[in-house]
């Protein structure tokens, strides 16, 4: 059996004396969409930050394509294993143009011609961005800013894309649009996706498997369809 594309093995992260996550183990196979759901403060964002090297782990191991990556700096994780993250809140450069924000995602690349082609691909995937390349990113709507944040991550040509609350604050129509885009990126580009979402229903709909985090530990895991029909998950996260 082949090893998973990404695997966390009993990973713990502490901030000073506060436990953020404890002995978290999860895996994502190549080309899979895996969801992390749970209440605020459950440790979902910390799990993504550990994967990207932004939160140093205090125990455990993180592997990608058979290579141990915990201890690598965030830039080496982007450039080497090819893991890109779309952070909660988007974190765009508001006074820079849409084009320049997107190009920031290719900062570590040196293949100029391919960068131009990837910029065209992002604009083809998000046509609204193609119409607004010269516009300041801070003047865009929330949904358009989320598209820029996803497009910026794609400009790094990731093998794995980590998304932290991509639907946060968006109208239902835009949530559906972002969900379709995530599915298309996974399907068309073969990108592994790990999705953190408060919108548990959407996350379970578009993912293959899911993990439920509670107070820094994995409380449940399984196929998304099975978790959708789990009485406890329905009561706590799906509104009945």
Residue pairs with C-beta under 8 A, 6 or more apart in sequence:
3 63
3 65
3 66
4 27
4 28
4 29
4 30
4 63
5 28
5 29
5 30
5 31
5 32
5 64
5 65
5 159
5 160
5 192
6 27
6 28
6 51
6 62
6 63
6 64
6 83
6 160
6 192
6 194
7 25
7 26
7 27
7 28
7 62
7 63
7 64
8 24
8 25
8 26
8 27
8 47
8 50
8 51
8 60
8 61
8 62
9 25
9 60
9 61
9 62
9 63
10 23
10 24
10 25
10 59
10 60
10 61
11 21
11 23
11 24
11 25
11 47
11 50
11 57
11 59
11 60
11 61
11 62
11 70
12 19
12 21
12 22
12 23
12 24
12 57
12 58
12 59
12 60
13 20
13 21
13 43
13 46
13 49
13 50
13 55
13 56
13 57
13 58
14 20
14 58
19 216
20 43
20 46
20 55
20 216
21 43
21 46
21 47
21 50
21 213
21 216
21 217
22 216
22 217
23 59
23 60
23 217
24 43
24 47
24 60
24 213
24 216
24 217
24 218
25 60
25 218
26 34
26 36
26 47
26 211
26 218
26 221
27 34
28 34
28 160
28 192
28 193
28 194
29 192
30 159
30 190
30 192
31 186
31 190
31 191
31 192
32 186
32 192
32 193
32 208
32 209
33 182
33 183
33 186
33 192
33 193
33 195
33 206
33 207
33 208
34 192
34 193
34 194
34 195
34 207
34 208
34 209
34 210
34 211
35 194
35 195
35 196
35 197
35 200
35 203
35 204
35 206
35 207
35 209
35 210
35 211
35 224
36 44
36 47
36 48
36 194
36 195
36 196
36 197
36 203
36 210
36 211
36 213
37 44
37 196
37 197
37 198
37 200
37 203
37 204
37 210
37 211
37 212
37 213
37 237
38 44
38 212
38 213
38 214
38 219
38 237
39 214
39 236
40 198
41 215
42 213
42 214
42 215
42 216
43 213
43 215
43 216
43 217
44 164
44 196
44 213
45 88
45 164
45 196
46 55
46 216
47 196
47 213
48 85
48 162
48 164
48 194
48 196
49 55
50 56
50 57
50 62
50 70
51 62
51 77
51 83
51 85
51 162
51 194
52 74
52 77
52 78
52 83
52 85
52 162
53 69
53 70
53 71
53 72
53 73
53 74
53 76
53 77
54 74
57 70
60 70
61 68
61 70
62 68
62 69
62 70
63 69
64 81
64 83
64 160
65 81
65 159
67 81
69 77
69 80
69 81
69 83
72 80
72 81
75 108
77 83
78 84
78 108
78 156
78 158
79 108
81 159
81 160
82 156
82 157
82 158
82 159
82 160
83 158
83 159
83 160
83 162
84 105
84 153
84 154
84 156
84 158
84 160
84 161
84 162
85 153
85 161
85 162
85 163
85 164
86 146
86 149
86 150
86 152
86 153
86 161
86 162
86 163
86 164
86 166
87 149
87 164
88 164
88 165
88 168
88 196
89 165
89 168
90 145
90 146
90 148
90 149
91 149
92 101
92 137
92 138
92 145
92 148
92 149
92 152
93 100
93 101
93 104
93 137
94 136
94 137
94 138
95 136
95 137
95 138
96 104
96 136
96 137
97 133
97 134
97 135
97 136
97 137
98 129
98 132
98 133
98 134
98 135
98 136
98 137
98 140
98 148
99 119
99 133
99 134
101 137
101 148
101 152
102 119
102 122
102 129
102 148
102 151
102 152
102 155
103 115
103 119
103 155
104 152
104 155
105 151
105 152
105 153
105 154
105 155
105 156
106 115
106 118
106 155
106 156
108 156
109 115
109 155
109 156
109 157
115 155
118 154
118 155
118 157
119 155
121 154
122 129
122 151
122 154
122 155
123 129
123 130
123 133
123 151
124 130
125 151
125 154
125 181
125 184
125 185
126 147
126 150
126 151
126 181
128 144
128 147
129 144
129 147
129 148
129 151
132 140
132 144
137 145
137 148
140 148
142 169
142 170
142 174
143 170
143 171
143 174
143 177
143 178
146 166
146 170
146 174
146 178
147 178
147 181
149 166
150 161
150 163
150 166
150 178
150 181
150 182
150 185
153 161
154 161
154 185
154 189
158 191
159 191
159 192
160 191
160 192
160 193
160 194
161 185
161 191
161 192
161 193
161 194
162 193
162 194
162 196
163 182
163 193
163 194
163 195
163 196
163 197
164 196
165 196
165 197
165 198
166 178
166 182
166 195
166 197
167 174
167 175
167 178
167 179
167 197
167 198
167 199
167 202
168 198
170 178
175 199
175 202
179 202
179 205
179 206
182 193
182 195
182 206
183 206
185 191
185 193
186 192
186 193
193 207
195 203
195 206
195 207
197 203
200 233
200 237
200 238
201 228
201 237
201 238
201 239
203 210
203 224
204 210
204 224
204 225
204 227
204 228
204 238
205 224
205 228
207 224
208 223
208 224
209 221
209 222
209 223
209 224
210 221
210 222
210 223
210 224
210 227
211 218
211 220
211 221
212 218
212 219
212 220
212 221
212 227
212 233
212 237
213 219
220 227
220 230
220 232
220 233
222 230
227 233
228 234
228 238
234 240
